[in-house]
Amino acid sequence: MSLLTELKRTTRVVADTGDIQSIEQFKPQDATTNPSLIAAAAQMPAYAEIVDHALTAARQDFGAGASPHDIVAQAIDELSVEFGKRILAIVPGRVSTEVDARLSFDEQGSIAKARKLIRMYEEAGVSKERILIKVASTWEGIRAAEKLEQEGIHCNLTLLFGLHQAIACAEAKVTLISPFVGRILDFYLKKTGKTSYPPAEDPGVVSVAGIYEYFKHFGYKTEVMGASFRNTGEILELAGCDLLTISPKLLDELASKDGEVPRKLDPEAAKKADVKRIAMNEPTFRSMHAADEMASFKLQEGIDGFTKSLVQLEKQLEERLKSV
């Protein structure tokens, strides 16, 4: 059996890509996208027709006299939904679609954007049960997700680096969290000057394993989906996690090697672990976040990175709009 097939015995595998061809190749259960992945896919010749259709539809929505900025903003939403819709024609499960990263500290703005995306999906014939709205794990993003979940809009809390973020998400009853394994590793490699860690000691792996143990110990329903992997060692060390979202490159590596994949994370073991509960509220969250240098830095860096990708996509589409 390939490592990928073995991994699927204990973990739901998700494709971390906007490239529909890769999703067709690896046949994951779910797929997740972000602004960087959508921007990359939008530049591929294979998807030129989808991009042009999104721009045309957005222009028709606004009518004559609309500014290029407004048309492009609408086109990005159209593009996100169109990619999501096409992905859902392949995967049997769910697709994650991200809210504009510039709304990460705007609770009401995030709620409004999420409602709009869900409405667009439903108008395209896609049930909201198959959509996860991705929101950054800021205090404001978590509060937005809490309200959206109460409306039946399921959320995937992203850019998550610390236990305080995870606990706040679980207590807000969000559907799923995406703790970023590889980005945590990046931080500690740079901070320590090391070139690598053994998989079991990888700081990103240790973080996600701790979150998983906390959730299972206290019976939280929120699913844990490890994300942002740098190597297959990290992935295999988290076998048994609820879900893992994996890039096409690493999916290919797992599919091309045979071997056994023992379960490393186990809910029954977590229930027996010695875990202390942390009472989470806004002052505790902000205090823990400020004290966590890695989480504070990587959260802001992630928001800035996704924002940069979005701005680049906007510029790309404004240029393309001239010829559509």
Secondary structure as UniProt FT lines:
FT   HELIX           3..7
FT   TURN            8..10
FT   STRAND          12..16
FT   HELIX           20..26
FT   STRAND          30..32
FT   HELIX           35..42
FT   HELIX           45..47
FT   HELIX           48..62
FT   TURN            64..65
FT   HELIX           68..88
FT   TURN            89..90
FT   STRAND          95..98
FT   HELIX           101..103
FT   TURN            104..105
FT   HELIX           107..123
FT   TURN            124..125
FT   HELIX           128..130
FT   STRAND          131..136
FT   HELIX           139..150
FT   TURN            151..152
FT   STRAND          155..160
FT   HELIX           163..171
FT   TURN            172..173
FT   STRAND          176..180
FT   HELIX           181..192
FT   HELIX           199..201
FT   HELIX           203..218
FT   STRAND          223..227
FT   HELIX           232..237
FT   TURN            238..240
FT   STRAND          243..246
FT   HELIX           248..255
FT   HELIX           267..272
FT   HELIX           282..291
FT   HELIX           293..321
FT   TURN            322..323
//
